[in-house]
Amino acid sequence: MKTVSLDDARADLPNLVARAARGEPFLITEAGQPLVKVEAADRSPPARRRLGSLAGQFSVPDDFDRMGEDEIIRLFEGT
């Protein structure tokens, strides 16, 4: 893997980034110590979500919209 000093990376960053994007990763160093590794990002499209992929795996009770109704009324009425 290519190693580039921080000063050289500052001077030639556009070229270095273009090479990394083509699959040539490199290390940026300072005083001989590695700082960062630059490599191409994963450019694959994000996974698409499928509608209905959980169909049949759970059910919603018929009284879902009234669940806890008595407690909610009690909290609002303060009784």
C-alpha positions in Angstrom: 0.0 0.0 0.0 1.3 3.4 -0.9 2.3 5.7 1.9 2.2 9.5 1.6 3.3 12.2 4.1 0.7 14.7 5.2 2.5 17.5 3.4 2.6 15.6 0.2 -1.1 14.6 0.6 -2.0 18.3 1.0 -0.1 19.2 -2.2 -1.6 16.4 -4.3 -4.9 15.5 -2.7 -7.1 15.6 -5.8 -4.8 13.1 -7.7 -4.5 10.8 -4.6 -8.3 10.8 -4.1 -8.8 9.9 -7.7 -6.4 7.0 -7.5 -8.0 5.8 -4.3 -11.4 5.9 -6.0 -10.0 3.7 -8.7 -9.0 1.1 -6.1 -5.5 2.2 -5.0 -5.8 2.9 -1.3 -3.0 4.8 0.5 -1.9 5.8 4.0 -1.3 9.3 5.1 1.5 9.6 7.6 2.9 12.3 9.8 6.4 12.0 11.2 6.5 8.4 9.9 3.4 7.4 11.9 0.2 6.4 10.1 -2.7 8.8 10.5 -5.4 7.7 8.2 -6.1 5.1 5.5 -7.9 6.4 2.4 -9.8 4.0 0.2 -12.7 4.0 -2.1 -16.2 4.1 -0.5 -18.7 1.3 -1.2 -20.8 2.8 -4.0 -23.3 0.0 -4.2 -26.9 1.1 -4.0 -28.5 0.8 -0.6 -30.7 -2.3 0.0 -34.3 -1.6 -0.9 -37.0 -2.4 1.6 -39.7 -4.6 0.5 -43.3 -3.6 1.4 -45.1 -6.5 3.1 -41.9 -8.3 4.1 -43.4 -8.9 7.6 -46.8 -10.0 6.4 -48.2 -12.8 8.6 -45.5 -12.5 11.2 -47.6 -10.5 13.7 -51.2 -9.4 14.1 -52.8 -6.3 15.4 -55.7 -6.8 17.9 -59.2 -5.6 16.7 -59.4 -3.2 19.7 -55.9 -1.7 19.1 -57.3 1.9 18.8 -59.1 1.5 22.2 -56.3 -0.2 24.2 -55.7 1.5 27.5 -58.8 3.7 26.9 -60.0 3.5 30.5 -56.6 4.5 31.9 -56.2 7.4 29.5 -59.6 8.8 30.4 -58.8 8.4 34.1 -55.5 10.3 33.7 -57.2 13.1 31.8 -60.1 13.4 34.2 -57.8 13.1 37.2 -60.0 10.5 39.0 
